[in-house]
Amino acid sequence: MSSLILAIDTATPAVTAGVVRRDGDTIEVLAQRVTVDARAHAEQLTPNAVGALADAGVGVEDLAAVVVGCGPGPFTGLRVGMATAAAFGHALGVPVHGVCSLDAIAIVAGGNLLVVTDARRREVYWARYRDGVRLEGPAVAAPADVPGADEALTQPPRYPTAEGLVRAVADWASPPAPLVPMYLRRPDAKTLAERAAR
């Protein structure tokens, strides 16, 4: 039996929202909207989601599930996507599946690869894959400290897609785990105790 899924990701500079029809292992992207703007996650996600639903010719009441990229990524970007996904899930009474955003990139690309995204502060998030299966990571490091990063940096940029997000869900039969963001490093903000200790 086929089901309609809203897939969203805000872990990278791309703000992705798409509607996917899933029937077993068959995935069909009905509509997808992507805006690449690292500073507009909050402003672009809802219009992209509403636009993708309209482009697909479906309403929110037709959705059977939501999938969201949980990072790794920046604090604000992840919170925008995850809070939006949780709100859709709660309002509609449908499950919300969280996936690693790097997995969503790798599962569509296939082959042996190193997925690297900008972590800011002269660092990158990375994970190594073989045919969409994660072998190492995700982790955060300086680019020079990531084995094979020089090869990955020569490839054109790719972002999580609606198809990749849906394919990255490991188990559709079981209830999803609670959403947990993958920050991979401590936040820039410091507690008063941490400031006093400096």
C-alpha positions, 0 to 999 in steps of 0.5 A: 500500500502506498503512502504520502510522506513529507520530507524536510531538511535544514541541516545544510545551506539548502532548505529542502521540502518534498512530497514523496509517494512510498510503496514498499521499496518504490519511491516516487518524488511528487514534488520538491522545493529547495532554496539554498540560503544558509540564513533563511531556514526559518523563512523558507521552510514553511513556504517550501513545504506548503509549495511542495504539497500544492505542487504535488496536488495533495493536502496535509490530511493526505500525509501518512508520515514526516521524515526530517534530517536531524543533522549533523548541522548548525543549532538553529538550522536543525531546530527549525527543521525538527520543530517543523517536522514535529509540529506537522506530526503532532497536528496530523497524528502521523509518525515523524522519522528522524534521519542523518542528513549525511545518510540522505545524501549518500543513499542517493549517490551510491558507491564508495564516498565521503560525504562532507558538509560545512560545519562552519568555524573552519570545520566540516561534518563528514561520514564515509559510505559504501553503497549508501551504508555508513562505515564511519561517522558522522564526525566533525573535524578540520578538513585536513584531518578528514582522510580523503577529504581532498577528493570529496572537496572536488565534487559538485555540492549535493544536498539532502533530497526528499528521495534520499531522506525517505530512503534513509529511514531504516525501519518503516514498520516500527514506531520512530525513535524520538527526534534527537539533533546531531550537533557533534560539538558544543554550542557557541553559547556558554553557561555562566559557570563556563564563562566564570571558569575562563 
